[in-house]
Amino acid sequence: MSTEIADRRATGTAQTVNGRAVRRFTADVSAVGEPALWGFGGALALGIILIAGFLGLIFVNGVTTFWPKPIAVVETVDGRMLAGVPTRTGVYRPGERIVEAMTPEQRAFLEENQGFSERTLFRTANFDLTGDDFTWVSDYQKTEVTFPADFFYFERREWGPFVGRIAGIVIDDVAIPAEAVDMALLRREQREARGRFEQIRRIERRDIGAVNYRIEQERLSRRRAALRHGADSPQAEAAAAAAATRIAQLEEEFRSHQDRIAAIRAIDRENRIVLETIDGRQKETELSQIVRFFAANDLSFTDKAGIYVARWHEFLTTEPREANMEGGVLPAIFGTVMMTMIMVVVVAPFGVITALYLREYAKQGRIVSAVRISVNNLAGVPSIVYGVFGLGFFAYTMGVTIDQLFFPERLPSPTFGTGGILWASLTLALLTVPVVIVASEEALAAVPRSMREGSLACGASKWQTIRYVVLPKALPGIMTGLILAMARGAGEVAPLMLVGVVKLAPALPFDQFFPFIHLERSFMHLGFHIFDVGFQSRNSEAGKPMVFVTTLLLLTLIVAMNSTAIIIRNRLKRRYATGHF
Amino acid sequence: MTLKTLTSAAALVGLLAAGTAQAQMQIDPALPTYQPVSGVAGSLSSVGSDTLNNLMTLWAEGFRTFYPNVTIEIQGAGSGTAPPALIQGQAQFGPMSRPMRGSEIEEFEARFGYAPTPIRGAIDALGVFVHKDNPIECLSLAQVDAIFSSTRNGGLDAPINTWGDVGLTGEWANMPIALYGRNSASGTYGYFREVALFGGDYRAEVREQPGSSTVIQGVASEVGGIGYSGVGYATADVRPVPLRATDADECFPAEGQYAASGDYPIARFLYVYVNKNPNEPLEPLRGEFIRFVYAQQGQEAVMRAGFFPVNEFLANTDLEAFGLTPSGS
């Protein structure tokens, strides 16, 4: 009762003044806690706004990137014509020299706007013909902006996009002029051409790839024999002779595959398209070069949605092209997920066993607290330091030794002696192991003493107690530590740049050749891909939207991996909540 | 050895595509079209220049259309990382945006007993970029030196701190110059220091950026900015300033034909260093890659990366250094 009165005195009482409820404080304001409450609430709101704004920015930019945009045709005052996709606008004040060179009308236009003018950045594409992809056009330079229906946006395999008209097509070496081009026919032919391209790719990847691989194996076996028995030994000579005959057979096979490709390529060259820019320059190219094309100003909503979905599909399922500026990110998605998985597989037992020993077996004393302090400090070491350690220890020490012992025939080309997905995963495992140890220790400490004692009193040994009572009870807490470690590992890029992440690693870490999973290979990573596209690409303007898309993808991927782990943890919680006691 | 001295010697023999006044440079039609051969497989890795990062990737993509089973890994953290990677055997190719220094070559020789061999696969005009609204028409190398360096070996008496100091008027007269440059691992950093700064030192105010593209983005975001980067990285937000070697010279824009003729004062070759034992032939994998670089398709990739192609004479000279013949012969 007395506490209630004190409480009421501190927080004040509600009174009615002129029909309104007014709180009156009877105690000192510092005792009330109200200002602190506002402070806490405000800090939380600020945090939420910042995070929501950041996620919103990535989401909005990432989601809209692939939506097809119209092509504007701009006529300028000096009679120049320009076709491009408007990307962004800005306001600026034209300099004195520009104003001096202006016509009276333009000057009047500027004066109306207090000397400022708006300008728009157009993606004019056609890099192969003009040498630039983007052009700024100020408002005072424009006379007319139209959106003609006969302008197409072509996504090409090389040279980036093309904006222009179709000046004609060549089907089976028969030229069809622009007026007679039937869009349905063109679409069908383009699909067929893409099919031919895919076919060539399949032959190259699967058939020629296999031949090349076997030739390489023969060459390695010859070198292995030479290393083992000496270069001039009879064994080496026999091996060389055997390899030579097999290589000759394989080369025969190689030539037959190549003839198949040449036949397809010959058909390919008979099906071409003539593209024309707005100023009449023409470019003839094979139809198979065109990944996708559409009349940007003549699209229904369903057409746009179709292109949008197709672009996402391409992004998620294909390899990058044009130095990572276009195409997809499949190898990067694969690399990110695989690396994180290997890391978890390594870090989970390692971290949990360490925590178990520290908490359950080790005699608590100076040494254990020193170890504990060191583990906590490890969590604060900058990640790049782990990268340097990974490179020096894993790649240069362990890897080089493995190469000398097991792959001498491949030297001087390193196999394990350079960065690779295995070394990267191990480095990240080292980086995240403190998180797992600390979380697991906390979880083990939280298991009530009474439960252990109960178990021991029933006659269970110490190990049985840990195995059947303590560990199940602590498992959800350990899982939380693993989730934190995974989130940190998947988002970490700096150490990876030293131990195996590369700009281009088109071969996934697995293929059809023994041993199928190649842990020594370098890999691509979404985080590094973002850095690369954003800060290393030739055209940073064109790279910007891709940065948002890739960031969105990386965030989605991390959320997906974490959610899976959280679901597993909740299942475990339920399972063990009722199972004991 | 600058491009100017080298190409002026070559020009005597009349080997350069002389003064073709086209906006876009053409690939030398005498270069062969690449013809694939059998039995090329294995993995290659390339460690080095960040300027060459995109070009190496385009070369790798192109090479892989002929040899799908070849894996090529590309890392680009700066030219300074290439020599150690070559010496350690971590990489077969060491792209560099500057020639190797004497000390680096010595280290290489100490390990292998011979010097590394360079592929000179592309020409770059190192651009000095300003914001797109900046009206500056031309800068001399001495002015560039006085803008970027603290030593002013170029001969100007006073440092240049504002745009008014290089002759701009109006609102530009008092606008301070914001400097953007590369980090010291970069070959661009070293080359620019040697040629544009006459071997001097950078000012402390230069904001060092980790990549070629970041320099451009920095200049694009600041009206008073100036920075140097490979011309292939230009965007619509920045403008390369035409340069002249001395006040008596004409101004030349950062374009292909002026870079190739050596008129543009800070043009350079882009190198890819290879560990080639002079007493042994190159194995097919690396050999074919080099032949690909000097074929039509390889030089087209050079243009796609925004750099300038080399001509047949240079291609054949370099191929000979590797003991190779042009593709298809």
Interface residues (C-beta under 8 A of the other chain):
Chain A: Y92 P94 G95 E96 R97 I98 L121 F127 D128 L129 T130 G131 D132 D133 F134 T135 W136 E158 W159 R201 E204 R205 I208 G209 A210 V211 N212 Y213 I215 E216 R219 I247 L250 E251 F254 R255 Q258 R321 E322 A323 N324 Y396 L411 P412 S413 P414 G417 T418 G419 M497 V502 K503 L504 A505 P506 A507 R521 S522 D532 G534 F535 Q536 S537 R538 N539 S540 E541 G543
Chain B: A23 Q24 P36 S38 G39 V40 A41 G42 S43 S45 D50 N53 N54 L55 T57 L58 A60 E61 R64 T65 Y67 P68 N69 V70 T71 I72 E73 I74 Q75 G76 A77 Q88 G89 Q90 Q92 K132 D133 P135 T169 G170 E171 W172 P210 G211 S212 S213 T214 I216 Q217 G232 Y233 A234 T235 A236 D237 N275 M303 R304 A305 G306
